[in-house]
Amino acid sequence: MPIKILRHSLPSIGRAKIGQPRPRKNGKMQPPEKWDHLELTSLERDGDGALTPDVPLMLKLIENDAPT
């Protein structure tokens, strides 16, 4: 009996952000603000609709002396 593959990709548990959008100025779009670091987020959103940071995961990486 063949094995059925239900998903064609790995499940997503979060995202890595490298910047954030800037507010509009005089009705025109602004280029995004780039950060010099990564921010790991979960898939949950706050009241404003932004992704919430995954603080326990980031602290775990810092404790294990992960390369930065």
C-alpha positions in Angstrom: 0.0 0.0 0.0 1.6 3.4 -1.0 2.0 6.2 1.5 -0.2 9.2 0.9 1.5 12.5 1.3 -1.0 15.0 2.6 1.2 18.1 2.5 3.7 19.1 -0.2 5.6 21.4 2.2 6.7 21.6 5.8 4.4 23.3 8.2 5.2 26.9 9.1 5.5 27.7 12.8 6.7 31.3 12.4 8.6 33.8 10.4 11.9 35.7 10.4 11.5 39.4 9.9 14.4 41.6 8.6 12.6 44.9 8.7 9.3 46.7 9.0 7.1 48.9 6.7 7.3 52.7 7.2 4.2 54.8 7.5 3.0 56.7 4.4 4.3 60.2 4.0 2.1 62.7 2.0 0.1 59.8 0.7 3.1 58.1 -0.9 4.6 54.7 0.0 7.9 54.7 1.7 10.6 52.1 1.3 10.7 49.6 4.3 13.0 50.1 7.2 15.8 47.5 7.2 17.1 46.1 10.5 20.6 44.9 11.2 19.2 41.9 13.1 16.5 39.2 12.7 13.3 39.1 14.7 11.6 35.7 15.0 7.8 35.8 15.2 5.0 33.3 15.7 2.0 33.1 13.5 -0.2 34.8 16.1 -1.2 38.5 15.6 -1.7 41.3 18.1 -4.6 43.7 18.1 -3.1 45.9 15.4 -2.7 42.8 13.1 1.1 42.6 13.4 2.9 39.3 14.0 3.9 38.8 17.7 7.6 38.2 18.5 8.5 34.6 19.6 10.4 35.7 22.7 11.0 32.1 24.2 12.5 31.0 20.9 14.8 34.0 20.7 15.9 33.6 24.3 16.6 29.9 23.7 18.9 30.8 20.7 20.7 33.4 22.8 21.3 30.9 25.7 22.7 28.3 23.3 25.2 30.9 21.9 23.8 30.6 18.4 25.9 32.3 15.8 24.7 35.9 15.1 
